[in-house]
């Protein structure tokens, strides 16, 4: 059995804006964005999972998680982190960091949109933790 990777080709013609070309390693300058990347990297490393993710809600609280691959339950790291935020009463999202995903999966886009927020910044990092892309979801 393989773990969910979060890799999914976008199916919508309506694509989010990208501030950086894919493949160029970039790092955020904002301390709060660096924090969620660090948390996502740590969540992935701690569990040796396919993915790590961290989200920041509109109140500034952060939630970090790794992907889940059980016989009866498969969730991406983004899905787990958003579920943690929802169960804690988060009103919306400001930013998301994902480590180990080549692209943001459609299921992850959907769960981010379900909780919502304005101009949600998504940081995508390779399995080694190097940031490759910054995407802003409307």
QUIHUQUI-V378392 format. One record per backbone hydrogen bond with DSSP energy under -0.5 kcal/mol. NH is the residue of the N-H (numbers start at 1). CO is the residue of the C=O. If there is no record, write none. Layout:
BEGIN
nh=NH co=CO
nh=NH co=CO
END
This chain:
BEGIN
nh=8 co=6
nh=15 co=13
nh=17 co=136
nh=19 co=134
nh=20 co=134
nh=24 co=21
nh=25 co=23
nh=26 co=131
nh=34 co=30
nh=35 co=31
nh=36 co=32
nh=37 co=33
nh=38 co=34
nh=39 co=35
nh=40 co=36
nh=41 co=37
nh=42 co=38
nh=43 co=39
nh=44 co=40
nh=45 co=41
nh=46 co=42
nh=47 co=43
nh=48 co=44
nh=49 co=44
nh=52 co=99
nh=53 co=65
nh=54 co=97
nh=55 co=63
nh=56 co=95
nh=57 co=61
nh=58 co=92
nh=60 co=57
nh=63 co=55
nh=65 co=53
nh=67 co=51
nh=68 co=75
nh=70 co=73
nh=75 co=68
nh=80 co=76
nh=81 co=77
nh=82 co=78
nh=83 co=79
nh=84 co=80
nh=85 co=81
nh=86 co=82
nh=87 co=83
nh=88 co=84
nh=88 co=85
nh=89 co=86
nh=90 co=85
nh=93 co=116
nh=94 co=56
nh=95 co=56
nh=96 co=121
nh=97 co=54
nh=98 co=123
nh=99 co=52
nh=100 co=125
nh=101 co=125
nh=105 co=6
nh=105 co=103
nh=109 co=105
nh=110 co=106
nh=111 co=107
nh=112 co=108
nh=113 co=109
nh=114 co=110
nh=115 co=111
nh=116 co=112
nh=119 co=117
nh=120 co=137
nh=121 co=94
nh=122 co=135
nh=123 co=96
nh=124 co=122
nh=124 co=133
nh=125 co=98
nh=126 co=130
nh=129 co=126
nh=132 co=124
nh=133 co=124
nh=135 co=122
nh=136 co=17
nh=137 co=120
nh=137 co=135
END
